[in-house]
Amino acid sequence: MDSFQQEIDERTNLTANNKFELLLFRLGRPVGDNSPGEGELFGINVFKVREIVPALQITKPAGMRPPLLGMVNVRGQIMQVIDLPAIAGCEPLAEPGILLITEFARHTQAFAVQSVEDIARLDWSQVLPAESRSASDVVTSIARLSAPDGGSTLVQVLDVEHILDLVSPTKESVADLPQIGAGIQLQPGAVVVAADDSRVARALIEGSLKELKLPFVMAKNGREAWEKLEALAREAEKENCPISSKVALMLTDLEMPEMDGFTLTRRVKTHEKLKHVPVVIHSSLTGSANEDHVKTVGADGYIAKFSPSDFAAVVQKVLSVA
């Protein structure tokens, strides 16, 4: 097995234990902050990073506006360069010298950063919701890393869905969803339980489910969703009714603080009362490696963020089989 495939397999296997790897980098100091130091640490899931390259020559087409810096050619592929320090409200201490070539949500783009520090292996329980504590609201969670002195270092994990929406807002409308989702009917009292840590993603999911006239309960991470599912399972048992009368579908993101979507899915599929609940994973982690791994945890469907029509079609297909 070549080393590249081995790295993919190792990182994929981390999800079996609610773990992941975070690429750490710096963007400079917050605007107006003149304190000494290299600035705060930021992070992005390694699964979203295709490669790291030194800053290349950037061509800025006429009419291109911030936070886009221009376009680069990476081995024949033309892509946008996003000014990540500007989006995060930071002033670089030096000219950004690194480009992170990222792939997620069906897009490939380059993030300009000041410097790359390290890769940290974490448990999702070390990551807590940020609740909009950071500039520009582009931070979705805070990771706590152990420091050599026994203390801890905080890392701001970026909400890449929000960043991409700022740069390239989705153009597909939910107006046609009622027609696409025609015929979806739930048992009276049943709901869709949905989990996503991104505010932008939650808004898109909520809008789509409302257009489809599907009742839902929204959670901000996997642990919160799991607690809601357990409560609904207890209700069903108390009322001596099948779980399908309470939960029609579990819809989950993969990357979430406290408990990720892989762990949530495995818990649902191995729970005596919940194992027949259909699970659809809805993630910006696109690519065959991730989609293959989705099948190994027992999910019933996969949707790459974010196409309302694909969303409706997969939901309809899964619910028609359930």
Summary of the structure (lengths in Angstrom):
residues: 322
radius of gyration: 20.5
end to end distance: 38.7
largest distance: 65.9
contacts: 1046
relative contact order: 0.13
helix: 33%
strand: 32%
